[in-house]
Amino acid sequence: MKTLKYLLISLLVAGNFLFFSCKKPITTIDPPLVGLDAINVPDGFNFNTTNDVAIILKVNSDGSEKYRRVKFFIYSGDPDSTGKMIASGGVDMNGLYQTQVSLATTSDSLYISSNNTGIVLGMTAIENNMISHTFNMGSPVLRSSGSRGASNFTDIISDFENGLDGWKAYRDNSIHTSDEANTPLTTGPMGSSDKFMWGFDTRGGVRSWEAPAKFHGDLYGQYIAYHYYLGNTISARPTAPNIADVRITDGNKVLAIDLSSSFQHEVNAGWQTIYCKLDETQTDGTGWRIGSMKYWTTGNGSRTTPKKAATPAQIQQILSNVTGILLGPERQVGYYSSNGPEFIALGKVGVVSDVTSFPVIQQGEEPDDDDNDGVPNSTDDYPNDPEKAYNNYGPAEGVYGTLAYEDLWPRKGDYDFNDVVIDYNFNIITNASNEVVEMNSNFILQATGAGYLNGFAFELPVNQSTVTAVSGQNLSDGVFALNANGTEANQTNAVIVVFDDAHHIFQRSGFVNTDASLPYFDSVAINVVVSFNGSFEIAALGTAPYNPFIVANQQRGYEIHLAGKENTALADEALFGTDQDDSNAANGKYYQTSNNLPWAIHIPVSFDYPIETVSIENAHLKFVEWAESGGSTYNDWYMNKSGYRNQGYIYSH
């Protein structure tokens, strides 16, 4: 629309500003050719800056109880660094969690964790646009009756390997190193009398790990973990002899924790490693043993044949001196220094909880679930709303992508991609069954370098009948007819209209925020909430930004979509193949010219768009190389890197 833009510039210089309150006819004047006409864009390239990535995670268990409360978290990177939340959700009754996310083509991995220590992948490579992993866990434990003050020691299962095999498989994922130079770790647990670590196994037994595991340079430790299943509590039962290697002391300090009590956990499945404080007041020279274990490990790291076995009464006396519990959540490593018990998590030192303030789960009690949706408060993003449970973001939590349009379709424009500039962020809210119940859509209208009165909407690949309500739309001119539920009328798919006139939103005619010589106007936020009936899972929606489009100059049939995206049912299909449009439905080609140039682009971050009338390749210097390579080179062309921009052609205020 370069002709209109030059006309508007003349009007602005003359000071004759008119507010555009009526529809303008679609221009038929050819704009001058621009430099992009000479480039060679390969067929089939849709100028995508993102890829859809399928995520399939499965938690297997040999037992009958399912991992109903395992919640997965998908981040763009390490959340302790710059990683942002993208998706979350619980497994179904078959232990399966699956979703689809949209990632910048510059991304080659995601950070995956869960509310369970052992079910964590950390940074995980994307292969063939997919991440798929199965966690094979041990058999769950049935809920049992634990009581404080019982005289017998915690039961140890007959199959010792069952208690450790799962942990061994996930040891590397459960133990992470600290890169902090000032971490107070001067000597390792092997050869030290004050650095042994202890915990529970899958059946509630105390276990040690004989094979040293390396962490933080030359420091070696011994690790054990407790595999906590849905409904499990720790019960006190007598032990059998000749079962396993279980240590109560390192020869100088006694493990001091009341194993006959049941402690509430923040997680409900998976490896929950519990590191226990040692009570220096209880010693027995060479240490206690349980049953008839073959070996033990003394403070100097050697193995010694034990001389005696501790009786249940002696063990109970030791365990009665509980002084504290140190919980190591996921990715955290416990250790003991001369200053007392601590743990490491990426260089962060945790705290010790006094056992007297630790809650005890009574027989049959489960974690709090205030809204009774089956998702515990600790993993429920909406603990007081039974219809909502999980957040899923596009592009990511707190991150906005950008949609930028040329509005002269089917004729070419000046390719400054600033006729309509909109930032977006979606939050798809799902229930306990991972069914979509709400879409919280946040848009920020940044600029409109246009004379046309342009509207904006997006199409979802679900039937409009699945929508129960739409709120927050900015409609003023009657361009769009709506159904009672707020979707656009006469459409099979759900089409959500955001606004019908960008100029009306700014309360301003002419160019807005594309010419630095003109006044800057604050961007305008629009929050559109779409409510659904919960009849489909999140995968049915596809990924943000879905199928967004503008309607040019309030002419409903003039839809302008991203390259390769189909028109809606209300587009004027007679316009396809006219002027410079080279759409061909049979070949899946939509909204591209004969040399495959688009009328709209999508950027997965907030886009620094060109100033008025400056074609995009003159502002973003790697754009042409990226386009001609079909996206294989300079896929970060929109970033602010050395040699990537002509900053004088980027709009700023």
Secondary structure, DSSP 8 states (H G I E B T S, - for coil): -HHHHHHHHHHHHHT------S------------GGGG----TT-----EEEEEEEEEEE-SSSS--TT-EEEEESS-TTTT--EEEEEE--TTSEEEEEEEEETT--EEEEEESSTTS--EEEE-BTTEEEEEEE-----------TT-SS-B---S-HHHHHHHHHHTHHHH------TT----S-STT-TT----EE-TTS-EE---S-EE-STT-EE----EE--TT----B----SS----BSBSSSSEE---TTS-B--S-SSSEEEEEE-EETT---TT--BBTT-S-EE-TTS-EE--S--B-HHHHHHHHTT---EEEE-TT-EEEEETTEEEEEETTEE---B-GGGS-B--TT-----TT-SSS-GGG-SSTT-TT--EEEEESBTTB-EEEEE---TTS-------SEEEEEEEEEEE-TTSBEEEEEEEEEEEEB--SS--EEEEEEEEEGGGEEEEE--B--S--S-B-TTSSBTT-SEEEEEEES-HHHHHT--S-BSS-TTS-----EEEEEEEEE-S-SBGGGG-STT-EEEEEGGG-TT-EEE-TT----TTS-GGGTTSTT---BGGGTB-SB-TT--BSEEEESS----B-TT--HHHHBTTHHHHHHTTTSS-TTTTS--TTSB-GGGB---
